[in-house]
Amino acid sequence: MTGRETPGFRWLPARRAALGRSLDELIVGPVSSQAPRDVVREASELYIGNAEERNLLVRYRTLPPMRRQALLALIKPAK
């Protein structure tokens, strides 16, 4: 890469696997370094925190099934 290119979708799973980290951790840092949340919601409870989260959900729902599976595999936490 030249440093001016934006990484493509296919680039991300390899980096996640090579580093053994989740994308969330790579983007925002380790969970322990984040401020604690006052409210913890149940996993089954649907909640959209802001417009950005809503946009992500809308985009996800418009993806074809194969892309949905690829995205879910990409954001799956590393073991």
N, C-alpha and C positions, 0 to 999 in steps of 0.2 A: 504494500500500500504506500501511497505517496504522502500521506498525511492530510491530503485534501479531499480524499474520497470518503463518502459515508459508507460504513459497513453495511453490506446487504443482509437480507434475512438468512441466507444460507451460511453466513459467516458466524452468526451468533451461537448456534449449538456447539460447534467445535470449541469455541473459546470457553463456554460454560463448562464443558466436559474437561477440557485441558486444565482449567483452574480449580475444578471441583467446587465451584461456588454456584449459588443461585443467582439469577439475573438481578433479583431484588437486592441481594447483598452486594453485588458488584456496582449497582447504581447508587444505592443509598447508604451502604456500609453495613457493618454487623448489627444484628438486632439489638444486642446488648448496649450499643452506643446510642441508640435512639431514646428519645424521651418516652417515659411510660405513658400509656393511654389511661385516661380516667375511667372510660367505659369499655368493657370488653363485650362484644356482641356474640351471640350464639352463631355457629357456622351456618345453620340453616336459615338464619334471619337475613333477608335481602335488604341491602342498604347501599345507597349511592351517596358518597360523601360530598361530591362536588361535580361541576360541569365536566372536568377532565375525565373523571371516572365514568360518567354517563356516556361521554363520547367514546371511550374505550369499549364499553359494553355494546353500544350501538354498532361500532365497527366490527367487533367480534361476531355479533349476530349476523352480519352481512357476509362473513367469510364462508367460502365453500367448506364442506366437511373435512377435506384433506388439509386445508390450511388451518382449520380449527384444531385438528389433532396435532399438527406441527407446532402451533403456538402453545398448546397445553404441554407438549413434550419439552418445549423450550423453557417454560417458566416453572417446570417441576423442580422442586428443591433437590439439590445434589445430595447424595448419600455419603 
